[in-house]
Structures are given as structure tokens and as C-alpha cells.
Amino acid sequence: MTETARPWRPIHGEPYRPEPYRPVRVPAAASVACAAELRWRMEERRTVRMFSPDPVPVEVVRDAVACARTAPSGAHQQPWTFVLVRDEEVRQLIRRAAEREERTSYDGRLGEEWLAALRPLGTDEVKPHLTDAPALLVVFQQRYWVGPDGARRKHYYVDESVGIAVGMLLTALHLAGLAALVHTPSPMGFLREVLGRPANEKAFAVVPIGYPAVDCEVPALVRKSLEQVLVEV
């Protein structure tokens, strides 16, 4: 299967141009079986903070990003950039900067209510996953588009669009057998500096990617049941 040969270009202000969409309809029985398998595979997904240093196939990460970039977005503006960081020195820079910010947060900036919410997760200002994981994906949201001539155009529903893309990224990584974590050091301005990203991009999340360590542990948590989250009318 090959990707579309048409190159991307901005379509802002162009007239509506429909095209046929005729996906093959999956038989009901196959659809039910596929959904059930996906449900139980995703039940195994956990947020991992203890990573093995073993390298991961870069093709898997690239394909996961390719899946994420199919996410729906406001006005189809696709306001995201994924920066793959495998260089050890750069990961060390990111960890040191993140831990400086986290130290301030855990020392009082977060407030007791937030700290109480984090306590069952066992987190603190030390972030070994940023260097133990062999790969980091730093996700940036593009607050506006910049043309070759420097012209700017606002992007819409940026938070929602990038959030959906990250969710699809996590799903793709898990189904491919990799573990991941959504890490959001606060504030995250240092990431744009470290990675040399342009002014229209704002860091959204850092996603460490790898295999769980042999001694990996995760918090003993319980997800809400389907009945607790689904309302049928």
C-alpha cells in the first residue's frame, strides 16, 4: 500500500471540492470481532515510566507518527509537528531542563490539590524515563501557519486536534508492541529552544518510547468500567 502521490499544500480559502469515498464495507461479524480484539488489546496498554535501554525499530516509530498524522483536525489544518529525538546528548539536555522545571513544581508551584492528585501515581521531579527510553517524540502544536513569504494564518481547534493525534499515536505504538508515556513538564518553553523549533510552534507533550524494563512496575490503578463512561440514549 502506498501513500497518496499528491503533495500537501494549504487550501485556505479555496472552494469546496468533493471527491468519492468508497471504502470497502466490513461485514458485521468481522467488525464485531475486530472491535472486540482491539478492545482487549487496548486494555493491556499502560503508561510506562521504567524503560529498557534496548533500541526500538525506528520504522515502527515513523509508522506510528504516520498513523497519528491521519487524525482529524480543525479546518484540516493539521497543526502538529513530531520531533523524533534519539541522540543521547539531546535527551540528556531535555531531561536536565525538565527536571529543573519539575523541581520547582513539586516544591510548591503545583499546589497541594494537584500534588494530592499525583500522589497515587508515585511521580516526583526525577525523570529517568527521558534518558532511559531510547527514543523521545516531542510533539509541538502549530499555533499558526507561516507561509514562505512570512504571511501568517491562524489555526483553529489546535489543542483538540493535537490531542487527538497524540491519542492515535499512543494506540499505534501500543499495538506495535511498544510502551510510551505522555510527559508534560510545566512550563515547556525550553523544548522549543533545545530543539530549535520556530516561534509558531509550542510544545504540547514529550512521549518517551521503548520497551518496558525487565523490572518495570506501574501504579495499581483501576480504569472506569464501560458502564461508567458510556451513556446510551
N, C-alpha and C positions, 0 to 999 in steps of 0.2 A: 504494500500500500504506500502510495506517495503523497506528499503534501501538495496543496494547490500550487500551480505554477504562477498564479497571479501575484505580483508583488503588492505589499501593503502600501497604501498612500492615504492621506487624510481625505475624508469625504464630507467634511463640514460644509453645510450649505448646498450640497448637491441635491437634485431631485430624487424622490423615491424610485428605485429601480428594483422591482421584484424579480426573483428567479425561481424556477421549480425546485421543490424539496420533496423527494420521494424516497424516504428511507424504507428499507425492507421491513415489513411488519413482522415482529417476532410472535410466533404462536403463543397463546395464553399459557399453556402448560410450561413451555420453555421460559417464558417471562417470570412465572411464579418461582420456578426452580432457580433461576439466575438471581432473583431478588433475595431468596432465602439464603443462598450461598454467600452473597455479598453481605447480608446482614450478619451472619455468624462470623465471617472473616473480619468484619469491622469491629465486632465485639472484642476481638483479641487485641485491637490497637490500644497502646498505652503511650503516654508521654514519658519519654526516657531521658534521664539525666546522667546515666552511667554508661559510657560508650567504650567499646573496644577500639583500639587504635588501628585495627585492620582496615586496609583501604577498601573502598567500595567502587564498583564499576561506574565510571563517570558516565557511561552511556545510559545507565539507569536514572541517574540524576537529571541528565539532559532530557530524557523522555518524560520524566515526571514534570519538568518545567513545561515541556511541550503540551502535556495534558492540562496543566494549570492555565496556560495561556488561551485555552479554549473557553474559559469562564465567561459568563455574560457580564457586560459592563455597561454603565450609564452611557447612552448615546453611542454605544460601540466604540468608545474612545480608548479602551484597553490601557488604562493609566498605570501600568506596572513595569518595573524593571527588576530582574532577578540577577544578582551578582554572586557567582559561584566562587568561593574562596577556598583554595586548597593549600596555598602557600603557608608554611608553618609560621614564618615570621609575622605575616599579616594577621593570622589567627591569634598569635600572642599579643599583638598590638590591640586587637579588638577586645581580648579578654582583660587586659590591664585597664583599658579605658572603661569597659563595662563595670568592672569591679570597683573602680573609683566612684562611679555614679551609684552603684548598688550600696556601697558602704554608707554613703550619705543618706540613702533612702531608708535603710534598715536602722540607722542611728537616730531616726526621728522624722524624716521628711514624709514617710508614708502615713504616719498616724497609727494609733493603736487599733482602730477598727480594721484597717487594711492588713496590719500585721496579724491580727487575730484570724482573718480570713485565710492568710497564707500559712499559718502555723500547722494545720493538718498535712500540708504538702512537704514539710520538712526542708524548706528552702532557706537560704541565707545569702550573704553577699559574696560568697566564694562560688565561682562559676567554672569548675573544671571542664564541663562539657564543651566549652568554647574552644578548648585546645585538645581535649581527648578525642572528640569526633573528628574524623579525617576530612570532613567537608562541612562548610557552612554555606547556606544560601541566605544572603541578606536581601530582603525584599523591600524595594522602595516604591512609594506611590508618587506618581507624577501629578502634582497639583495643577499644572497647566502644560499645554503643548507649546513648544518653541519651534518656529519654522526656520529654514535656512537663512532667511533674511532678518531673523531676530523677532519676528512678529509673535505675539502670544495669543493663546486661545484657552479659555477656561475649560477645565474638565469637570464633569458632574458626577455625583454619587461616587466619589473616589474611595472613601472608606469602605463602603459597602462592596464595591467592585473588587478591590484588592483583598478584602476579607474572604469573599467567595473563592477567589483564585487560590489563596493560601489553603483553604479547606480542601479544594480539589488537589492541591499539591500533596497535602498530608495523606489523602486517600491513595493517590498514585504511589507514593513512597511505601506505604504500608503494604499494599497489595503486591508490590515488587519485592517484599521481604526485608525492607529497611526500617529502622526506627528513626524517630525525629522528635523534636521539641520546638515549640514556639516560644522563643525567648524575647521579651520586650523590656530591655533596660530603659530606665527613665531618668533623665531625658536621653534621646538617641542621636542628638545632633552630631556627635563625634563620628558616627558611622559615615556620614557624607564626606567628612574631612579625610578620614583614613582611606576611604575607597575612591576619593576623587570624583564624586558624583556632582552633576550640575545643580544649580540653585533651584530648579523647578522640581527636584526630587527630594522627598522627605522619607526617612527610614520608617518602615512600618513594623518589621519584625526580623529577628535573626533566627534561622532554622538550622540547628546542628543536625547532621545526617550521618548515620553509620549503623553498625550492628551493636546490639546490647552487649555490655561487658559480661564476661562469664559469671561474675558475681553480682549482676545487676539486680537492684531492688527498686520497687516502685511503691508509692503510698497505697495502703489498703483502703481503697475507695469503692463506693458503690454508685453506679450510674442510676439515674431515674429510669423507671420502667417505661415501656411504650405507653401504658395506660396513663401514666402521669404526665406525659408530654403531648399526647395526641388527643385532640377533641374532634369527634365526628358529628356532623350536623346533617 
